[in-house]
């Protein structure tokens, strides 16, 4: 039995043949593999902070530039936004997959980042 995913192939070779009930084992391995994939596909929120009385307007303007960058680089990113944390602190943000983060981070130089909870 050969599966497209190399992790499942490895599990199959190591464990599948040794257990008495291969169907249950397959589902357990499938669930574990999906958990591994979801960990690798975690999303990150790249954040730019703006302070001062014009912070909200500046963050909105920065979001325009983020959207321009996405179009220019043909990125598959659909989540950008602005949040007003208080009267004098606003953020502009961009949500990216963890595996695509490094080149975007290096090009755009966000002030900080965090794991995105959808």
TIMI-2910 file (N, C-alpha, C, CB; in pm, 1 decimal, decimal comma, always signed):
<rs>
+----------+----------+----------+----------+----------+----------+----------+----------+----------+----------+----------+----------+------+
!      n_x !      n_y !      n_z !     ca_x !     ca_y !     ca_z !      c_x !      c_y !      c_z !     cb_x !     cb_y !     cb_z ! resn !
+----------+----------+----------+----------+----------+----------+----------+----------+----------+----------+----------+----------+------+
!    +84,7 !   -117,0 !     +0,0 !     +0,0 !     +0,0 !     +0,0 !    +90,0 !   +124,3 !     +0,0 !    -96,8 !     -0,8 !   +122,7 !  Unk !
!    +65,8 !   +215,8 !    -95,7 !   +147,6 !   +336,3 !   -107,3 !    +54,2 !   +457,0 !   -106,8 !   +236,0 !   +333,3 !   -237,3 !  Unk !
!    +88,5 !   +556,3 !    -26,6 !    +10,4 !   +679,9 !    -16,2 !    +91,3 !   +794,4 !    -73,7 !    -29,6 !   +709,4 !   +131,1 !  Unk !
!    +20,4 !   +896,0 !   -120,5 !    +87,6 !  +1011,1 !   -180,1 !   +171,2 !  +1088,1 !    -79,6 !    -13,6 !  +1103,3 !   -242,3 !  Unk !
!   +124,3 !  +1093,7 !    +44,2 !   +194,0 !  +1170,6 !   +146,6 !   +307,6 !  +1087,7 !   +205,5 !    +96,2 !  +1215,1 !   +257,4 !  Unk !
!   +428,1 !  +1139,2 !   +203,8 !   +544,5 !  +1062,5 !   +250,6 !   +536,8 !  +1032,4 !   +399,6 !   +673,1 !  +1138,2 !   +220,5 !  Unk !
!   +472,6 !  +1119,7 !   +478,9 !   +458,9 !  +1091,9 !   +622,3 !   +374,1 !   +968,7 !   +646,2 !   +398,0 !  +1211,7 !   +694,9 !  Unk !
!   +266,9 !   +954,4 !   +568,7 !   +182,7 !   +836,4 !   +583,5 !   +259,9 !   +712,4 !   +539,9 !    +52,6 !   +851,0 !   +501,4 !  Unk !
!   +340,0 !   +723,3 !   +433,5 !   +422,3 !   +609,5 !   +391,9 !   +515,6 !   +565,4 !   +503,4 !   +503,3 !   +644,7 !   +267,4 !  Unk !
!   +577,1 !   +661,0 !   +570,1 !   +667,6 !   +628,8 !   +679,7 !   +592,4 !   +560,3 !   +792,9 !   +737,2 !   +755,3 !   +731,0 !  Unk !
!   +476,3 !   +615,6 !   +830,0 !   +395,4 !   +552,6 !   +935,2 !   +354,6 !   +411,8 !   +895,0 !   +270,4 !   +636,9 !   +965,3 !  Unk !
!   +314,6 !   +398,2 !   +768,3 !   +271,9 !   +267,5 !   +721,4 !   +385,2 !   +165,8 !   +736,5 !   +225,7 !   +275,6 !   +575,1 !  Unk !
!   +502,6 !   +202,0 !   +692,1 !   +616,5 !   +109,4 !   +700,3 !   +650,1 !    +73,9 !   +844,1 !   +739,0 !   +169,8 !   +632,6 !  Unk !
!   +639,3 !   +171,9 !   +934,1 !   +679,4 !   +147,4 !  +1072,3 !   +573,9 !    +75,5 !  +1154,6 !   +713,0 !   +276,6 !  +1138,2 !  Unk !
!   +447,3 !   +110,6 !  +1136,9 !   +345,0 !    +64,4 !  +1230,2 !   +233,6 !    -20,1 !  +1169,4 !   +284,8 !   +180,7 !  +1295,6 !  Unk !
!   +193,6 !     +9,6 !  +1051,2 !    +73,1 !    -48,2 !   +993,7 !    +77,7 !   -200,8 !   +991,8 !    +52,7 !     +4,3 !   +853,5 !  Unk !
!   +188,0 !   -256,3 !   +950,5 !   +200,3 !   -400,9 !   +939,0 !   +203,4 !   -470,2 !  +1074,5 !   +324,4 !   -435,7 !   +861,4 !  Unk !
!   +241,1 !   -399,0 !  +1178,0 !   +259,4 !   -460,9 !  +1309,9 !   +130,5 !   -473,8 !  +1390,2 !   +358,4 !   -381,4 !  +1389,3 !  Unk !
!    +28,0 !   -396,3 !  +1358,1 !    -92,8 !   -396,7 !  +1438,2 !   -198,5 !   -489,4 !  +1379,6 !   -147,8 !   -256,2 !  +1450,4 !  Unk !
!   -286,0 !   -537,2 !  +1466,6 !   -385,6 !   -635,7 !  +1424,4 !   -500,6 !   -572,6 !  +1347,1 !   -439,9 !   -709,1 !  +1544,8 !  Unk !
!   -536,0 !   -447,4 !  +1377,6 !   -648,1 !   -383,1 !  +1311,1 !   -598,0 !   -265,7 !  +1225,9 !   -752,4 !   -334,9 !  +1414,8 !  Unk !
!   -565,7 !   -292,7 !  +1100,1 !   -505,0 !   -187,5 !  +1016,8 !   -598,2 !    -71,5 !   +985,8 !   -457,6 !   -246,6 !   +888,0 !  Unk !
!   -730,0 !    -91,9 !   +983,2 !   -821,4 !    +17,8 !   +949,8 !   -819,6 !   +124,0 !  +1058,8 !   -964,5 !    -35,1 !   +929,7 !  Unk !
!   -827,4 !    +82,2 !  +1184,1 !   -821,3 !   +177,7 !  +1295,4 !   -686,9 !   +248,7 !  +1295,8 !   -844,7 !   +106,4 !  +1430,7 !  Unk !
!   -581,3 !   +174,8 !  +1269,3 !   -448,0 !   +234,0 !  +1265,9 !   -439,1 !   +340,0 !  +1156,7 !   -341,5 !   +125,6 !  +1243,8 !  Unk !
!   -496,2 !   +310,0 !  +1039,7 !   -492,2 !   +406,5 !   +931,1 !   -560,4 !   +536,4 !   +971,7 !   -558,0 !   +348,9 !   +806,0 !  Unk !
!   -677,3 !   +529,5 !  +1033,9 !   -747,4 !   +650,6 !  +1074,1 !   -671,2 !   +727,5 !  +1181,3 !   -886,2 !   +616,2 !  +1124,1 !  Unk !
!   -607,9 !   +655,8 !  +1272,4 !   -526,8 !   +723,8 !  +1373,6 !   -410,4 !   +796,8 !  +1306,6 !   -474,1 !   +622,7 !  +1479,0 !  Unk !
!   -345,7 !   +730,3 !  +1211,6 !   -233,8 !   +793,5 !  +1141,3 !   -282,3 !   +911,0 !  +1057,1 !   -161,0 !   +691,1 !  +1052,5 !  Unk !
!   -397,5 !   +898,3 !   +994,9 !   -454,3 !  +1006,6 !   +915,1 !   -481,3 !  +1128,6 !  +1002,4 !   -583,8 !   +960,7 !   +845,8 !  Unk !
!   -539,0 !  +1108,0 !  +1119,0 !   -566,5 !  +1219,5 !  +1210,1 !   -437,2 !  +1283,9 !  +1257,7 !   -648,8 !  +1171,6 !  +1330,5 !  Unk !
!   -336,6 !  +1203,4 !  +1291,1 !   -207,8 !  +1258,5 !  +1334,0 !   -142,7 !  +1337,9 !  +1221,5 !   -113,9 !  +1146,1 !  +1380,5 !  Unk !
!   -149,9 !  +1288,0 !  +1100,0 !    -90,6 !  +1357,4 !   +986,7 !   -160,4 !  +1490,4 !   +962,1 !    -97,0 !  +1270,4 !   +861,6 !  Unk !
!   -293,3 !  +1493,5 !   +971,8 !   -365,8 !  +1620,4 !   +954,4 !   -328,1 !  +1719,2 !  +1063,1 !   -517,8 !  +1597,1 !   +955,5 !  Unk !
!   -304,0 !  +1672,3 !  +1184,1 !   -259,6 !  +1759,6 !  +1291,5 !   -123,6 !  +1818,9 !  +1256,6 !   -253,1 !  +1683,0 !  +1425,1 !  Unk !
!    -32,9 !  +1736,0 !  +1202,9 !    +98,2 !  +1786,2 !  +1161,8 !    +83,8 !  +1890,0 !  +1051,2 !   +187,9 !  +1670,6 !  +1114,8 !  Unk !
!     -3,8 !  +1863,4 !   +954,2 !    -23,5 !  +1959,0 !   +845,6 !    -80,8 !  +2090,0 !   +896,1 !   -114,8 !  +1900,3 !   +739,9 !  Unk !
!   -175,0 !  +2082,4 !   +991,2 !   -233,5 !  +2205,8 !  +1042,6 !   -131,0 !  +2287,2 !  +1120,4 !   -353,7 !  +2174,7 !  +1131,2 !  Unk !
!    -35,8 !  +2219,9 !  +1183,1 !    +69,7 !  +2293,9 !  +1252,2 !   +158,9 !  +2365,8 !  +1152,0 !   +153,7 !  +2199,5 !  +1339,8 !  Unk !
!   +183,1 !  +2303,4 !  +1038,7 !   +267,2 !  +2365,6 !   +937,1 !   +194,0 !  +2475,5 !   +861,4 !   +317,0 !  +2261,0 !   +840,0 !  Unk !
!    +63,9 !  +2470,3 !   +858,9 !    -13,9 !  +2569,0 !   +785,4 !    -65,8 !  +2679,7 !   +876,5 !   -129,9 !  +2501,6 !   +714,7 !  Unk !
!     -2,4 !  +2699,3 !   +987,5 !    -48,9 !  +2801,6 !  +1080,5 !    -30,1 !  +2939,2 !  +1018,0 !    +26,2 !  +2792,0 !  +1215,6 !  Unk !
!   -118,2 !  +3029,3 !  +1053,1 !   -115,4 !  +3164,1 !   +995,3 !    -55,3 !  +3262,0 !  +1095,1 !   -257,6 !  +3209,7 !   +954,2 !  Unk !
!    +17,0 !  +3358,0 !  +1040,4 !    +82,5 !  +3459,9 !  +1121,3 !    +29,5 !  +3597,3 !  +1082,9 !   +235,9 !  +3453,9 !  +1104,2 !  Unk !
!    +19,9 !  +3682,3 !  +1182,7 !    -27,2 !  +3819,6 !  +1163,2 !    +94,8 !  +3910,6 !  +1173,0 !   -138,0 !  +3859,4 !  +1269,3 !  Unk !
!   +132,4 !  +3970,3 !  +1060,1 !   +242,1 !  +4067,1 !  +1057,5 !   +182,5 !  +4204,1 !  +1086,4 !   +318,2 !  +4065,6 !   +919,2 !  Unk !
!   +241,4 !  +4275,0 !  +1181,8 !   +179,5 !  +4396,7 !  +1235,8 !   +273,2 !  +4516,7 !  +1223,5 !   +140,2 !  +4375,9 !  +1382,9 !  Unk !
!   +215,2 !  +4629,1 !  +1181,5 !   +284,6 !  +4757,3 !  +1181,2 !   +210,7 !  +4848,9 !  +1278,2 !   +291,4 !  +4819,8 !  +1036,4 !  Unk !
!   +283,2 !  +4904,2 !  +1375,0 !   +225,0 !  +4992,0 !  +1477,4 !   +239,8 !  +5137,9 !  +1436,8 !   +291,8 !  +4967,9 !  +1614,5 !  Unk !
!   +136,7 !  +5216,8 !  +1464,1 !   +140,2 !  +5360,5 !  +1439,4 !    +86,6 !  +5431,4 !  +1562,8 !    +57,6 !  +5398,7 !  +1312,2 !  Unk !
!   +160,2 !  +5533,5 !  +1605,9 !   +126,1 !  +5606,6 !  +1728,2 !   +106,6 !  +5754,4 !  +1696,1 !   +236,4 !  +5588,5 !  +1836,0 !  Unk !
!    +22,8 !  +5819,1 !  +1774,3 !     +2,3 !  +5962,4 !  +1759,4 !   -140,3 !  +5994,7 !  +1720,7 !    +97,2 !  +6018,7 !  +1656,7 !  Unk !
!   -170,8 !  +6123,6 !  +1711,9 !   -308,5 !  +6165,4 !  +1682,7 !   -355,2 !  +6125,0 !  +1542,9 !   -320,7 !  +6315,2 !  +1698,0 !  Unk !
!   -263,7 !  +6104,8 !  +1448,4 !   -299,0 !  +6064,9 !  +1311,6 !   -276,7 !  +5916,6 !  +1286,2 !   -218,9 !  +6145,4 !  +1211,9 !  Unk !
!   -263,0 !  +5837,6 !  +1390,9 !   -228,1 !  +5696,0 !  +1376,8 !   -328,7 !  +5620,0 !  +1291,2 !   -218,4 !  +5631,1 !  +1513,6 !  Unk !
!   -456,6 !  +5646,1 !  +1309,1 !   -559,2 !  +5574,1 !  +1234,2 !   -547,6 !  +5600,1 !  +1083,8 !   -698,1 !  +5614,0 !  +1283,6 !  Unk !
!   -531,8 !  +5726,2 !  +1046,8 !   -518,7 !  +5762,0 !   +904,2 !   -392,5 !  +5702,5 !   +843,3 !   -517,3 !  +5914,7 !   +887,1 !  Unk !
!   -283,0 !  +5703,1 !   +919,1 !   -157,2 !  +5648,4 !   +869,0 !   -169,4 !  +5496,8 !   +849,9 !    -41,1 !  +5681,7 !   +965,9 !  Unk !
!   -234,7 !  +5428,5 !   +944,7 !   -254,1 !  +5283,7 !   +933,7 !   -340,7 !  +5250,1 !   +811,3 !   -319,5 !  +5227,8 !  +1062,9 !  Unk !
!   -444,7 !  +5328,2 !   +788,1 !   -528,7 !  +5306,1 !   +670,3 !   -449,4 !  +5326,4 !   +541,7 !   -649,7 !  +5399,9 !   +672,6 !  Unk !
!   -363,6 !  +5426,2 !   +540,5 !   -278,9 !  +5451,4 !   +423,8 !   -178,3 !  +5337,4 !   +405,0 !   -204,9 !  +5586,7 !   +438,6 !  Unk !
!   -124,1 !  +5288,3 !   +514,6 !    -27,4 !  +5177,9 !   +506,0 !    -94,4 !  +5052,1 !   +450,9 !    +34,7 !  +5148,7 !   +644,8 !  Unk !
!   -219,4 !  +5029,6 !   +487,3 !   -292,3 !  +4912,7 !   +434,2 !   -303,0 !  +4920,5 !   +282,0 !   -434,0 !  +4903,4 !   +496,9 !  Unk !
!   -319,2 !  +5038,5 !   +228,2 !   -323,7 !  +5055,5 !    +82,6 !   -193,0 !  +5005,4 !    +20,8 !   -348,2 !  +5204,6 !    +45,0 !  Unk !
!    -82,1 !  +5041,3 !    +82,3 !    +47,6 !  +4996,6 !    +30,4 !    +64,1 !  +4845,1 !    +45,7 !   +162,1 !  +5069,7 !   +102,9 !  Unk !
!    +11,8 !  +4787,1 !   +152,3 !    +17,6 !  +4641,5 !   +168,3 !    -59,1 !  +4572,9 !    +55,2 !    -39,9 !  +4599,3 !   +306,0 !  Unk !
!   -176,3 !  +4624,0 !    +22,8 !   -255,8 !  +4566,6 !    -85,5 !   -186,4 !  +4582,6 !   -220,7 !   -393,9 !  +4631,8 !    -89,7 !  Unk !
!   -118,2 !  +4694,8 !   -240,6 !    -42,3 !  +4715,5 !   -363,8 !    +71,0 !  +4613,7 !   -374,3 !    +13,9 !  +4859,0 !   -369,4 !  Unk !
!   +138,6 !  +4588,7 !   -262,5 !   +247,0 !  +4490,0 !   -260,8 !   +193,2 !  +4351,5 !   -294,4 !   +317,0 !  +4488,1 !   -123,2 !  Unk !
!    +78,9 !  +4316,0 !   -239,5 !    +18,7 !  +4185,2 !   -266,5 !     -9,7 !  +4170,2 !   -416,1 !   -111,8 !  +4167,2 !   -184,6 !  Unk !
!    -64,0 !  +4272,4 !   -478,2 !    -92,1 !  +4267,5 !   -622,0 !    +35,9 !  +4263,9 !   -704,0 !   -176,5 !  +4387,2 !   -663,7 !  Unk !
!   +133,1 !  +4344,1 !   -665,4 !   +259,0 !  +4351,8 !   -739,2 !   +333,3 !  +4218,2 !   -738,4 !   +347,8 !  +4460,9 !   -680,3 !  Unk !
!   +332,2 !  +4149,9 !   -624,3 !   +403,5 !  +4022,9 !   -610,5 !   +316,0 !  +3900,9 !   -642,4 !   +457,8 !  +4010,5 !   -470,0 !  Unk !
!   +191,5 !  +3924,3 !   -680,6 !    +96,7 !  +3815,6 !   -711,8 !    +86,4 !  +3714,6 !   -598,4 !   +138,6 !  +3744,0 !   -840,2 !  Unk !
!    +68,9 !  +3763,6 !   -477,3 !    +58,4 !  +3677,2 !   -360,4 !    -86,6 !  +3633,9 !   -340,3 !   +111,4 !  +3749,1 !   -234,6 !  Unk !
!   -102,4 !  +3516,0 !   -283,9 !   -235,3 !  +3464,0 !   -254,8 !   -271,1 !  +3498,3 !   -110,4 !   -241,9 !  +3310,2 !   -278,9 !  Unk !
!   -285,9 !  +3627,3 !    -83,4 !   -317,7 !  +3676,1 !    +50,5 !   -444,5 !  +3759,7 !    +38,9 !   -198,6 !  +3759,7 !   +112,3 !  Unk !
!   -541,7 !  +3729,1 !   +123,6 !   -667,9 !  +3802,3 !   +114,1 !   -702,1 !  +3878,5 !   +241,5 !   -779,7 !  +3707,1 !    +81,1 !  Unk !
!   -626,6 !  +3856,9 !   +348,0 !   -662,1 !  +3920,9 !   +474,6 !   -561,7 !  +4030,7 !   +508,0 !   -668,0 !  +3817,0 !   +588,6 !  Unk !
!   -607,9 !  +4153,1 !   +501,1 !   -533,2 !  +4268,9 !   +550,1 !   -633,1 !  +4350,7 !   +630,4 !   -467,7 !  +4354,0 !   +431,6 !  Unk !
!   -582,5 !  +4443,8 !   +708,5 !   -676,5 !  +4525,0 !   +783,4 !   -610,3 !  +4629,5 !   +868,9 !   -760,6 !  +4438,9 !   +868,2 !  Unk !
!   -695,6 !  +4703,9 !   +937,3 !   -654,6 !  +4809,9 !  +1028,4 !   -734,5 !  +4794,1 !  +1156,3 !   -675,4 !  +4951,7 !   +965,4 !  Unk !
!   -669,9 !  +4811,6 !  +1269,3 !   -738,2 !  +4810,9 !  +1398,9 !   -696,1 !  +4934,2 !  +1476,6 !   -706,3 !  +4681,1 !  +1479,4 !  Unk !
!   -793,0 !  +5002,0 !  +1533,9 !   -764,7 !  +5115,2 !  +1622,3 !   -765,4 !  +5061,9 !  +1765,4 !   -870,1 !  +5232,3 !  +1603,4 !  Unk !
!   -647,6 !  +5057,0 !  +1827,4 !   -638,0 !  +5004,5 !  +1963,1 !   -682,6 !  +5106,8 !  +2066,0 !   -495,9 !  +4960,4 !  +1992,5 !  Unk !
!   -651,9 !  +5232,7 !  +2040,8 !   -705,2 !  +5344,5 !  +2119,6 !   -691,8 !  +5471,0 !  +2035,4 !   -629,9 !  +5359,5 !  +2257,9 !  Unk !
!   -710,6 !  +5587,0 !  +2094,9 !   -710,2 !  +5711,7 !  +2016,6 !   -575,6 !  +5741,8 !  +1951,6 !   -749,1 !  +5827,5 !  +2104,9 !  Unk !
!   -469,0 !  +5696,3 !  +2012,9 !   -335,6 !  +5732,1 !  +1963,4 !   -251,3 !  +5610,7 !  +1924,7 !   -262,4 !  +5812,4 !  +2068,3 !  Unk !
!   -313,2 !  +5493,4 !  +1907,2 !   -239,8 !  +5373,0 !  +1868,1 !   -326,6 !  +5290,3 !  +1773,9 !   -198,5 !  +5289,3 !  +1993,2 !  Unk !
!   -279,6 !  +5274,2 !  +1651,1 !   -348,5 !  +5193,3 !  +1550,5 !   -248,5 !  +5098,9 !  +1487,1 !   -416,3 !  +5282,4 !  +1442,7 !  Unk !
!   -300,7 !  +4989,3 !  +1431,0 !   -213,7 !  +4893,9 !  +1363,2 !   -269,2 !  +4864,8 !  +1224,3 !   -200,2 !  +4763,1 !  +1445,3 !  Unk !
!   -178,3 !  +4835,9 !  +1133,1 !   -212,3 !  +4777,9 !  +1003,3 !   -154,5 !  +4637,1 !  +1006,9 !   -155,1 !  +4864,1 !   +880,1 !  Unk !
!   -226,9 !  +4541,5 !   +947,8 !   -177,4 !  +4403,5 !   +955,3 !   -202,8 !  +4329,3 !   +825,3 !   -243,3 !  +4328,9 !  +1071,7 !  Unk !
!   -130,8 !  +4217,4 !   +814,5 !   -135,7 !  +4129,3 !   +698,8 !   -127,0 !  +3987,4 !   +751,5 !    -20,3 !  +4160,4 !   +596,0 !  Unk !
!   -213,5 !  +3897,1 !   +706,4 !   -214,3 !  +3758,6 !   +751,4 !   -149,0 !  +3672,2 !   +643,1 !   -360,0 !  +3710,0 !   +782,5 !  Unk !
!    -47,2 !  +3594,3 !   +681,6 !    +24,1 !  +3507,5 !   +586,9 !    +39,1 !  +3368,2 !   +645,6 !   +163,1 !  +3566,3 !   +551,6 !  Unk !
!    +55,8 !  +3269,1 !   +557,0 !    +90,6 !  +3135,3 !   +602,8 !   +233,8 !  +3136,5 !   +652,2 !    +71,8 !  +3030,4 !   +490,1 !  Unk !
!   +260,4 !  +3054,7 !   +751,9 !   +392,6 !  +3054,1 !   +814,2 !   +503,0 !  +3022,2 !   +713,5 !   +396,1 !  +2953,2 !   +928,3 !  Unk !
!   +476,3 !  +2932,7 !   +619,8 !   +580,4 !  +2895,0 !   +524,1 !   +611,5 !  +3005,6 !   +422,8 !   +538,9 !  +2769,7 !   +450,7 !  Unk !
!   +522,3 !  +3102,9 !   +406,1 !   +544,5 !  +3214,3 !   +313,4 !   +590,1 !  +3342,2 !   +383,6 !   +417,7 !  +3242,3 !   +235,8 !  Unk !
!   +607,6 !  +3335,9 !   +514,7 !   +631,4 !  +3456,6 !   +594,0 !   +768,2 !  +3519,3 !   +572,2 !   +615,3 !  +3425,0 !   +738,3 !  Unk !
!   +873,6 !  +3441,2 !   +564,8 !  +1009,5 !  +3498,6 !   +565,4 !  +1036,9 !  +3598,0 !   +452,7 !  +1109,9 !  +3388,1 !   +557,2 !  Unk !
!  +1008,5 !  +3565,8 !   +326,8 !  +1036,9 !  +3667,0 !   +222,7 !   +951,7 !  +3792,8 !   +237,3 !  +1014,1 !  +3607,2 !    +84,7 !  Unk !
!   +827,8 !  +3775,8 !   +283,0 !   +740,9 !  +3892,3 !   +302,9 !   +792,3 !  +3976,2 !   +418,6 !   +595,0 !  +3848,5 !   +329,2 !  Unk !
!   +832,2 !  +3910,0 !   +526,8 !   +887,1 !  +3981,3 !   +643,0 !  +1012,3 !  +4058,7 !   +603,5 !   +919,4 !  +3882,4 !   +757,6 !  Unk !
!  +1100,5 !  +3994,8 !   +527,7 !  +1224,4 !  +4061,3 !   +487,8 !  +1200,0 !  +4180,6 !   +396,0 !  +1315,9 !  +3962,6 !   +419,3 !  Unk !
!  +1098,8 !  +4171,3 !   +311,9 !  +1069,9 !  +4280,1 !   +218,7 !   +995,8 !  +4396,1 !   +285,2 !   +988,3 !  +4227,7 !   +102,4 !  Unk !
!   +900,5 !  +4364,4 !   +373,8 !   +813,3 !  +4468,1 !   +428,9 !   +851,1 !  +4515,3 !   +569,1 !   +673,8 !  +4418,2 !   +431,2 !  Unk !
!   +932,4 !  +4439,2 !   +639,4 !   +983,5 !  +4475,6 !   +771,8 !   +874,4 !  +4518,8 !   +870,7 !  +1084,0 !  +4586,5 !   +757,4 !  Unk !
!   +787,1 !  +4424,5 !   +907,7 !   +684,4 !  +4459,0 !  +1007,6 !   +747,8 !  +4486,3 !  +1143,9 !   +580,2 !  +4345,4 !  +1019,8 !  Unk !
!   +677,4 !  +4559,3 !  +1226,4 !   +727,3 !  +4591,4 !  +1359,8 !   +720,7 !  +4471,7 !  +1453,2 !   +648,7 !  +4706,5 !  +1418,7 !  Unk !
!   +619,7 !  +4387,0 !  +1433,8 !   +605,8 !  +4268,1 !  +1518,3 !   +513,0 !  +4168,8 !  +1448,1 !   +550,5 !  +4305,6 !  +1660,6 !  Unk !
!   +499,7 !  +4052,6 !  +1507,2 !   +413,0 !  +3949,9 !  +1451,6 !   +357,5 !  +3862,8 !  +1563,4 !   +488,9 !  +3864,2 !  +1348,9 !  Unk !
!   +250,8 !  +3791,7 !  +1531,6 !   +192,2 !  +3699,9 !  +1628,1 !   +116,1 !  +3591,9 !  +1553,6 !    +99,5 !  +3774,5 !  +1727,0 !  Unk !
!    +87,8 !  +3482,2 !  +1621,8 !     +8,5 !  +3375,8 !  +1561,9 !   -134,7 !  +3425,3 !  +1547,6 !    +14,7 !  +3245,2 !  +1647,2 !  Unk !
!   -193,0 !  +3400,8 !  +1430,4 !   -327,7 !  +3449,2 !  +1400,4 !   -429,3 !  +3342,0 !  +1438,3 !   -341,3 !  +3487,0 !  +1250,1 !  Unk !
!   -526,0 !  +3379,0 !  +1520,3 !   -637,0 !  +3290,8 !  +1555,4 !   -759,0 !  +3337,4 !  +1479,1 !   -663,7 !  +3289,8 !  +1709,6 !  Unk !
!   -801,9 !  +3255,7 !  +1383,1 !   -915,2 !  +3296,9 !  +1298,4 !  -1046,7 !  +3292,4 !  +1368,2 !   -923,0 !  +3211,7 !  +1177,9 !  Unk !
+----------+----------+----------+----------+----------+----------+----------+----------+----------+----------+----------+----------+------+
</rs>
